[in-house]
């Protein structure tokens, strides 16, 4: 598992942050999100190995949707702390990791296509 966890520091915009998170993941309840933010717990978690065939067929890159959510939270004024498998990281490190995953995926697909052509 390649888990990205996100803490959001509570402030007067917490309701806005909850709204953005719920657009990304409807399974998270408003009450639980509010409690997690207020208690300094991980408000949001995302597995970078997540895969959904329907989203893939519809060309939805959930990793990029998650990254866009982080950008929206920051733009709204959220103070965000990111963790990779429990270790604190920066947004730059996450971006680099996402680019690496994308590169490996493209190389793997290219290799599979070459194998199929032979």
C-alpha positions as CSV (number, residue, x, y, z in Angstrom):
1,X,0.0,0.0,0.0
2,X,1.2,3.5,-0.9
3,X,-0.9,5.6,1.5
4,X,-1.0,9.4,1.4
5,X,-2.6,10.8,4.6
6,X,-3.7,14.4,5.1
7,X,-4.2,16.4,8.2
8,X,-5.9,19.8,8.1
9,X,-5.4,22.3,10.8
10,X,-8.7,23.6,12.1
11,X,-9.7,27.2,11.5
12,X,-12.8,29.3,10.5
13,X,-12.9,27.7,7.0
14,X,-13.3,24.1,8.2
15,X,-16.8,23.8,6.7
16,X,-15.4,24.7,3.3
17,X,-12.7,22.1,3.6
18,X,-15.2,19.5,4.5
19,X,-17.3,20.4,1.5
20,X,-14.3,20.0,-0.8
21,X,-13.3,16.6,0.7
22,X,-16.9,15.3,0.4
23,X,-16.9,16.1,-3.3
24,X,-13.9,13.9,-3.6
25,X,-15.2,11.1,-1.3
26,X,-18.8,10.9,-0.4
27,X,-18.3,8.0,2.0
28,X,-16.8,10.3,4.6
29,X,-19.4,11.8,6.9
30,X,-19.5,15.5,7.7
31,X,-19.5,14.7,11.4
32,X,-16.5,12.4,11.2
33,X,-14.5,14.8,9.0
34,X,-15.2,17.7,11.4
35,X,-14.1,15.6,14.4
36,X,-10.9,14.4,12.6
37,X,-9.9,18.0,11.7
38,X,-10.7,19.3,15.2
39,X,-8.7,16.4,16.8
40,X,-5.7,16.7,14.5
41,X,-6.3,13.2,13.1
42,X,-5.9,12.3,9.4
43,X,-8.9,13.8,7.7
44,X,-8.2,12.2,4.4
45,X,-6.3,9.1,3.1
46,X,-5.7,8.1,-0.4
47,X,-3.9,4.9,-1.6
48,X,-1.7,5.8,-4.6
49,X,-2.1,2.2,-5.8
50,X,-5.9,2.7,-6.0
51,X,-7.4,1.4,-9.3
52,X,-10.9,1.3,-10.6
53,X,-11.5,-0.2,-14.0
54,X,-14.5,2.0,-14.7
55,X,-12.6,5.2,-13.9
56,X,-9.8,3.9,-16.2
57,X,-12.2,3.3,-19.0
58,X,-13.6,6.8,-18.5
59,X,-10.0,8.2,-18.5
60,X,-10.3,9.4,-14.9
61,X,-7.0,9.6,-13.1
62,X,-8.0,9.5,-9.5
63,X,-4.4,10.4,-8.4
64,X,-4.7,13.7,-10.3
65,X,-8.2,14.2,-8.8
66,X,-6.7,13.8,-5.4
67,X,-3.9,16.2,-6.2
68,X,-6.4,18.7,-7.5
69,X,-8.3,18.4,-4.2
70,X,-5.1,19.2,-2.3
71,X,-4.7,22.3,-4.5
72,X,-8.2,23.4,-3.9
73,X,-7.8,23.0,-0.1
74,X,-4.6,25.1,-0.2
75,X,-6.3,27.7,-2.4
76,X,-9.1,27.9,0.1
77,X,-6.6,28.6,2.9
78,X,-6.2,25.2,4.5
79,X,-3.1,24.5,6.4
80,X,-2.4,20.9,5.2
81,X,0.1,18.4,6.5
82,X,0.9,15.4,4.2
83,X,2.2,12.0,5.2
84,X,3.3,9.1,3.1
85,X,2.8,5.9,5.0
86,X,2.9,7.8,8.2
87,X,6.0,9.8,7.4
88,X,5.6,13.6,7.0
89,X,6.3,14.8,3.4
90,X,6.1,18.0,1.4
91,X,3.7,18.7,-1.5
92,X,6.8,18.9,-3.8
93,X,7.8,15.3,-2.7
94,X,4.2,14.1,-3.4
95,X,4.3,15.8,-6.9
96,X,7.6,14.1,-7.6
97,X,6.2,10.7,-6.5
98,X,3.1,11.2,-8.7
99,X,5.3,12.0,-11.7
100,X,7.4,8.9,-11.0
101,X,4.4,6.7,-10.8
102,X,3.1,8.1,-14.1
103,X,6.5,7.6,-15.8
104,X,6.7,3.9,-14.5
105,X,3.1,3.3,-15.7
106,X,3.8,4.7,-19.2
107,X,7.0,2.7,-19.5
108,X,5.2,-0.5,-18.4
109,X,2.5,0.1,-20.9
110,X,5.0,0.7,-23.6
111,X,6.8,-2.5,-22.7
112,X,3.6,-4.5,-22.8
113,X,2.7,-3.0,-26.2
114,X,6.1,-4.0,-27.6
115,X,5.6,-7.5,-26.2
116,X,2.2,-7.8,-27.9
117,X,3.6,-6.6,-31.2
118,X,6.3,-9.3,-31.3
